[in-house]
Amino acid sequence: MSWQQREMTPEQFARALAQLKLSRDGAGRFLGVSGRQIRRYVHGEQGIPGATSLLLRSMLQHGDVPDVPKRPKRSW
């Protein structure tokens, strides 16, 4: 499968996160979406954006490691 393929199944998405050692929360911070949105992708409740699948496939092919932003501090 080419890294240029834009479609990604929920199973492929979950496997990519595992291979990149990304938790759902970390994947959300890295991709700029909520952890809940990542859950929707994993469970097939929402389609995975083409740009997201291209990014993850490219990172896997090139052995890149995601630079996950730290969790923001709460200011209560």
Residue frames as a rotation matrix with the C-alpha (Angstrom) as fourth column:
MET 1
0.582 0.813 0.000 0.00
0.813 -0.582 0.000 0.00
0.000 0.000 -1.000 0.00
SER 2
-0.205 -0.655 0.727 1.31
0.644 -0.650 -0.404 3.38
0.737 0.385 0.555 -0.98
TRP 3
-0.571 -0.034 -0.820 1.75
0.736 -0.465 -0.493 6.11
-0.365 -0.885 0.290 1.62
GLN 4
-0.983 0.161 -0.082 -0.03
-0.181 -0.871 0.457 8.36
0.002 0.464 0.886 -0.90
GLN 5
-0.450 0.875 -0.180 -3.34
0.535 0.425 0.730 6.57
0.715 0.232 -0.659 -0.47
ARG 6
-0.660 0.219 0.718 -5.77
-0.459 -0.875 -0.155 8.98
0.595 -0.432 0.678 1.18
GLU 7
0.465 0.885 -0.003 -8.31
-0.561 0.298 0.772 6.47
0.685 -0.357 0.635 2.48
MET 8
-0.775 -0.632 -0.017 -7.64
-0.365 0.469 -0.804 4.75
0.516 -0.617 -0.594 5.79
THR 9
0.161 0.829 -0.535 -9.86
0.178 0.509 0.842 2.28
0.971 -0.231 -0.066 7.59
PRO 10
0.699 0.136 0.702 -10.44
-0.621 -0.373 0.690 2.56
0.356 -0.918 -0.176 11.33
GLU 11
0.920 -0.385 0.071 -8.31
0.306 0.820 0.484 -0.57
-0.245 -0.424 0.872 11.80
GLN 12
0.263 -0.854 0.449 -5.44
0.793 -0.074 -0.605 0.91
0.550 0.515 0.657 9.79
PHE 13
0.313 -0.074 0.947 -5.75
-0.275 -0.961 0.016 4.14
0.909 -0.265 -0.321 11.77
ALA 14
0.905 0.066 0.421 -5.61
-0.426 0.183 0.886 2.32
-0.019 -0.981 0.193 15.10
ARG 15
0.724 -0.681 0.114 -2.64
0.681 0.731 0.044 0.24
-0.113 0.046 0.992 13.91
ALA 16
0.198 -0.646 0.737 -0.81
0.457 -0.604 -0.653 3.41
0.867 0.467 0.176 12.76
LEU 17
0.563 0.052 0.825 -1.34
-0.585 -0.679 0.442 5.02
0.583 -0.732 -0.352 16.18
ALA 18
0.955 -0.206 0.214 0.01
-0.019 0.677 0.736 1.88
-0.296 -0.707 0.642 17.87
GLN 19
0.502 -0.807 0.310 3.07
0.840 0.370 -0.397 1.76
0.206 0.460 0.864 15.59
LEU 20
0.025 -0.461 0.887 3.76
0.165 -0.873 -0.458 5.43
0.986 0.158 0.055 16.29
LYS 21
-0.495 -0.174 -0.852 3.27
0.811 0.260 -0.524 4.78
0.313 -0.950 0.012 20.02
LEU 22
-0.815 0.320 0.483 0.51
-0.322 -0.943 0.081 7.41
0.481 -0.090 0.872 20.22
SER 23
-0.703 0.690 -0.173 -2.24
0.532 0.349 -0.771 7.20
-0.472 -0.634 -0.613 22.80
ARG 24
0.076 0.811 0.581 -5.62
0.966 -0.204 0.159 8.54
0.247 0.549 -0.799 21.78
ASP 25
0.781 0.182 -0.597 -5.04
0.433 -0.847 0.308 11.64
-0.450 -0.499 -0.740 23.86
GLY 26
-0.149 -0.938 -0.312 -1.54
0.142 -0.332 0.932 12.12
-0.979 0.095 0.182 22.45
ALA 27
-0.569 0.015 0.822 -2.78
0.809 0.192 0.556 11.54
-0.150 0.981 -0.121 18.91
GLY 28
0.530 0.838 0.132 -5.44
0.845 -0.534 -0.006 14.18
0.066 0.114 -0.991 19.46
ARG 29
0.590 -0.384 -0.710 -2.90
0.119 -0.829 0.546 16.72
-0.798 -0.407 -0.444 20.67
PHE 30
-0.491 -0.845 0.212 -0.55
0.294 0.068 0.953 15.88
-0.820 0.530 0.215 17.80
LEU 31
-0.584 0.324 0.744 -3.28
0.807 0.132 0.576 16.10
0.089 0.937 -0.339 15.15
GLY 32
-0.985 0.148 0.095 -5.03
-0.157 -0.982 -0.105 19.10
0.078 -0.119 0.990 16.69
VAL 33
-0.089 0.985 -0.149 -8.30
-0.371 0.106 0.923 17.36
0.924 0.138 0.355 17.52
SER 34
0.160 0.222 0.962 -9.88
-0.987 0.006 0.163 16.06
0.030 -0.975 0.220 20.71
GLY 35
-0.854 -0.397 0.337 -9.30
-0.455 0.884 -0.109 12.61
-0.255 -0.246 -0.935 22.15
ARG 36
-0.059 0.930 0.362 -13.01
-0.112 0.354 -0.928 12.06
-0.992 -0.096 0.083 21.58
GLN 37
0.552 0.205 -0.808 -12.54
-0.781 -0.212 -0.587 12.75
-0.291 0.956 0.043 17.86
ILE 38
-0.524 -0.789 -0.322 -9.75
-0.838 0.544 0.031 10.16
0.151 0.286 -0.946 17.76
ARG 39
-0.652 0.371 0.661 -12.15
-0.141 0.797 -0.587 7.66
-0.745 -0.476 -0.468 19.36
ARG 40
0.439 0.863 -0.250 -14.68
-0.387 -0.069 -0.919 8.41
-0.811 0.500 0.304 16.59
TYR 41
0.164 -0.471 -0.866 -12.03
-0.976 0.048 -0.212 7.65
0.142 0.881 -0.452 13.96
VAL 42
-0.805 -0.561 0.192 -10.99
-0.590 0.790 -0.163 4.40
-0.060 -0.245 -0.968 15.68
HIS 43
-0.522 0.684 0.510 -14.59
0.080 0.634 -0.769 3.19
-0.849 -0.361 -0.386 16.00
GLY 44
-0.819 0.132 0.558 -15.54
0.574 0.169 0.801 4.16
0.011 0.977 -0.215 12.46
GLU 45
0.097 0.891 -0.444 -18.09
0.802 -0.334 -0.495 6.73
-0.589 -0.308 -0.747 13.62
GLN 46
0.776 0.057 -0.628 -16.47
-0.241 -0.894 -0.379 9.37
-0.583 0.445 -0.680 11.43
GLY 47
0.849 -0.462 0.257 -14.24
0.456 0.395 -0.798 9.19
0.267 0.794 0.546 8.37
ILE 48
0.255 -0.865 -0.432 -10.54
0.618 -0.198 0.761 9.79
-0.744 -0.461 0.484 8.77
PRO 49
0.781 0.040 -0.624 -9.45
-0.325 -0.826 -0.460 12.94
-0.534 0.562 -0.632 6.88
GLY 50
0.893 -0.427 0.139 -7.22
0.349 0.464 -0.814 12.31
0.283 0.776 0.563 3.89
ALA 51
0.369 -0.790 0.491 -4.54
-0.493 -0.613 -0.617 14.67
0.788 -0.014 -0.615 5.20
THR 52
0.394 -0.173 0.903 -4.42
-0.877 0.223 0.425 12.71
-0.275 -0.959 -0.064 8.47
SER 53
0.862 -0.061 0.504 -3.97
0.118 0.990 -0.082 9.36
-0.494 0.130 0.860 6.73
LEU 54
0.746 -0.631 0.214 -1.29
0.188 -0.110 -0.976 10.83
0.639 0.768 0.037 4.43
LEU 55
0.309 -0.630 0.712 0.60
-0.814 -0.562 -0.145 12.27
0.492 -0.535 -0.687 7.40
LEU 56
0.499 -0.082 0.863 0.50
-0.661 0.608 0.440 9.06
-0.561 -0.790 0.249 9.44
ARG 57
0.921 -0.148 0.360 1.50
0.318 0.817 -0.480 6.87
-0.223 0.557 0.800 6.47
SER 58
0.619 -0.726 0.300 4.36
-0.098 -0.450 -0.888 9.20
0.779 0.520 -0.349 5.57
MET 59
0.297 -0.491 0.819 5.62
-0.947 -0.264 0.185 9.20
0.126 -0.830 -0.543 9.16
LEU 60
0.686 -0.002 0.728 5.53
-0.268 0.929 0.255 5.40
-0.677 -0.370 0.637 9.28
GLN 61
0.916 -0.321 0.242 7.32
0.367 0.422 -0.829 5.05
0.164 0.848 0.505 5.96
HIS 62
0.379 -0.798 0.468 10.09
-0.116 -0.543 -0.832 7.47
0.918 0.261 -0.299 6.92
GLY 63
-0.005 -0.373 -0.928 10.43
0.816 0.535 -0.220 6.37
0.578 -0.758 0.302 10.54
ASP 64
-0.457 -0.108 0.883 9.48
-0.182 -0.960 -0.212 9.78
0.871 -0.257 0.419 11.89
VAL 65
-0.543 0.261 -0.798 8.54
0.825 0.344 -0.448 10.16
0.158 -0.902 -0.402 15.54
PRO 66
0.305 0.735 0.605 5.62
0.534 -0.658 0.530 12.44
0.788 0.162 -0.594 16.37
ASP 67
-0.864 -0.503 0.019 6.40
0.313 -0.566 -0.763 15.47
0.394 -0.653 0.647 18.49
VAL 68
0.067 0.975 -0.211 3.36
0.768 0.085 0.635 15.54
0.637 -0.205 -0.743 20.76
PRO 69
-0.271 -0.116 0.956 2.65
-0.290 -0.937 -0.196 18.86
0.918 -0.330 0.220 22.46
LYS 70
-0.952 -0.063 -0.298 2.41
0.264 0.315 -0.911 18.76
0.151 -0.947 -0.284 26.23
ARG 71
-0.022 0.988 -0.154 -1.03
0.913 0.082 0.399 18.78
0.407 -0.132 -0.904 27.76
PRO 72
-0.263 -0.079 0.962 -1.99
-0.013 -0.996 -0.085 22.38
0.965 -0.035 0.261 28.48
LYS 73
-0.903 -0.063 -0.424 -2.16
0.419 0.081 -0.904 23.36
0.091 -0.995 -0.047 32.14
ARG 74
0.093 0.991 0.094 -5.60
0.802 -0.131 0.583 24.05
0.591 0.021 -0.807 33.46
SER 75
-0.874 -0.359 0.328 -6.15
0.146 -0.837 -0.528 27.51
0.464 -0.413 0.784 34.83
TRP 76
0.121 0.953 -0.279 -8.98
0.632 0.143 0.761 27.07
0.765 -0.269 -0.585 37.27
